[in-house]
């Protein structure tokens, strides 16, 4: 499918687009050195479920829209036996350009946020490195928690992963990369993000890679579906390379907060920044 074909397909599919909140058509992660070692679950006290990725022992990157509902935020990692461990979040810093909305069309700006944990993640969690740009036709791996079956909430909170191909860029209120199932190509039901995957990592190469090239933002269903779907068609990815400067700056600010062991007010951010503390 060409970039033009993907663009036309997305225009038709956007009416059913939704924030990507787990992986449909994916496989359960079982490699202790794979996605488990970097992919985290992000939860709020108001019931929001998303995914995230470790980029430093105390820092997690996720999708900004996951945190707009308010409430205390926490992160869950999996130990080498795939048992859950909960970690408290001290502060949240969304991208300054992000504007909350309800659909991809009304969520302009970069759908990114960085979380500062109260303490460092366990040593078996390996932070990812910030990778370069995504090119059309490249095969990547995405991982996340959430629904393996779109209409079954009981399938959430288990780490899954899948291989997708980058079909090109798509621009509405912001610019994202669009990935599709390697075989279905967004035309028929296939693998892709679903509710629970927002904020999950997109990795160059296999799931054992440490090269973070994108963060899952939203999803939509396939073109040729007999029923209305919001998963298993197109997966929208916020590319890391477009926002590398902000990620580096925001990380430095968050690491400076509490570095001396205090939980007081951090240094005021520059104009346009908005951050808050997780209680």
N, C-alpha and C positions, 0 to 999 in steps of 0.2 A: 504494500500500500504506500503510495507516495505521500509527501508532506501535504500537497494540495488535497488529496483524497482524505487524509486524516482531518484536515481543517474543516472540510465540508461535512464530514461525518460528525465532528464535534459540535458544529453549529446545530445539527439535527438532534444531537443527543443531550445538549445542555439543559434542556427542560427537565431531564431526569437526573441531573448531576447533583452530587451530595458531598459534603465533607467526608473524607475517607476515614472512617472511625475504626479488619483482619484480612487475611489473604484467602480469597476464594480460589479454588483450583490449585492451591499450593500444597506443600507437604510439611508435616510436622518436623521441626528442627530437632535433631538428635545428636549432632556433633558438638561436643563440649567446647571445641575450639572454633566453632562456626559462629552463627548469628547469636547464640546464647551469650557469647563473651562480650558483646557490645550493644545488643538490642534490649531496651528496657520498656517497661510498662509505665505509663503516666496516668495517674488517677486524681480526681478531685473529690472533695467531700460532698459535692453536689451530684456525684454519679457519672461524671464525664470519664470516658475511657479512651485513651490514645496510646501511641507508641512513641519511642524516642531512642536516641543513640548517645552513648558516652563519647565525649570529645576531650575530656580531661578527667582525672580522678574525682573532681568535685563538680563537673559541669555536664549537663545533658542538653542536647538540642532536640527540639520538637516543633510542631506546628503551632503558630500563635492562636489559631481559632479554637484550639483545644482548651484554652485557658480563659476564654472570654466570659464564661458563665460564673466566674468567681469561686470562692471557697478555698479551703486549704488544699495544697498540692502535695502529692507524695509520689515517689518513684519505686518501682518494684524490679529487682534484678533476680536472675536465676543462678543458683549455685551450680557447681559441676554435676550435681545429681538432679538438676532441674527443679529444685525446691525454691519456693519464692521467699525473698527477703525484702522487707520494706525499708525505705530510706526517706528521711524528712527533707523537705525543701525549705531553704531559708529565704530565697529571693527569686523573683521572676522578671526577666527583661525581654519584652517583645520587640520585634523590629519596629523602628519609629515610623515606617511608612504604612504599616498594617492598619487597615480600617475594618472593624468588625462588620459582618453582614450575614446573610442567610444563604446565599448562593455564590458560586464562583464569580458571577457578574457584579455582585455587590460587596465583594471582599477585595478591594484594590490593595496594592502594596505587597510586600514580601511576607508570605505566611510562615514566619519563623519566630521562634522564641528560644531563649536559653535559660535554663534553670541552674541556680547555685544550690548545691546540697549542703546540709549542715555539716556533714563530715564526708571524707573520701569514700568512694566505692571500694568494695573488697578487691584484693589484688588479683583475683581470678577474672575480673572484668578488665578488658583491654580497650582503652580509648581508641577511637578511629582517627585517622589523619584526614585532613581536608584535601580532596582530590581536585583534579582539573575539570575542564568542561566536558560535557556529554556530546558525542557526535551521532548524527543520524545513522541508524542501522546497528548501533552498538548494543550488545546484549548485556544486561545488568541483572543483579539480584536484589530483590526487595524483601524485607522481613517485617513482621509486625504481629500484634496480638489482636484478637477480635473474632469476627464472624467468619467461619469457614462456609457457612450456609447463610445466605442473605437474610432469610426470615426466621432464623433460629438463634435467639440470643444465648442459648446454652452452649453454643460453639465458640464463644469468646474466651479470652484470657489464656489462650494457649499459643505459644510461639510457633509461627509458620513462616515459610519462605517460598519464593518462586522466582523463575527466570522470566524476564520480560525484554522486549526489544524497544529501543527508543525510536519512535516514528517521526520525531521532529518537534518543532516549537509550535505553541499555540498562544495567541495573545487576545485577551479581552481587557479586563481592568488591570491585569498584570501579565507577565510572560512566564509560562511554564513549559516544561518538556512533557510530551505525552508518550507514555509507554503502553504497549499492548502485548497480549499473549503471542508467543513466538509463532504459533500455528493459526490461531483464530483471527489475529490481527484486528480485533475490535469489531469484526463483522458478526461473529456468532459468540455465544457464551464461552468464556475461557478464563484463564488465571488473571488476577489483578487485585487491586486494593478494594477494601470494603469497610464497613463501620468498625472502627477499632484500630485501623492502620495509620491514621493521620499522624504525622511526625516520625513515622518509621524510616529507617535508613534505606537508601538505595546505594548499592555498592558496585564498584567496577570489578568485574570478574565474579568469582564464586562467593558463597556466603562466608568463607574463611578469610576473605580479603579484608583489609583494614583501610581501604581507600574509599572514603565517603564522597559521593558525587551528587547526591540529592536527598531531599526529604519529601516524603509523600504528603500531598496536600488534599486532593479530592479525587473522586472517582465518578464514573457514569457507566451505565449498562451498555451492552453491545447493540449494534444497529438492528440486527435481525433477530429480535426476541419477540416471542408471542405475548409476553407479559411485560409490564413496566419494571425495569431493573435499574438499580443505581450502582451495581457492582459487576465485575467480570467482563468489562468492556474496555474502558479507557482509564488509565491511572495518570493523574497529573502530578508532576514532580517539580518542586522548587529547586533549581540547580544551585549547588554550593558555590560554583565558580563565580556566579553573578553577585554574590554577597559575601565574598571571602573577607573583604576589608571590615565590614560591620561585625562579622563573627569574631574576628581577631580582637577588635576594639572592645566589643561587648564582653568577651571572655576575660580580657584584662581587667575591666571594671568590676566584674563580678568576683574575680579571684582576689582583688584588692579588698573587697568587702569582707570583713571578718577574718582577714588574714592574721591579725594580731590577737585573735581569740575573742574579740568583742562582738556583740550583736547589736551595736548602735546603728545610727543612721550612716549609710555609706556616703562617699563624696557625691555631691549632686551631679546628675548626668547632664550632658549638653542639652541645649534647647531642642525640643522635638522628641526627646526620649521620655518614655513612661515606664516606670517599674514599680513593683509593689512587693511587700513581704508576705510570705505564706505563713499563716497562723495555725 
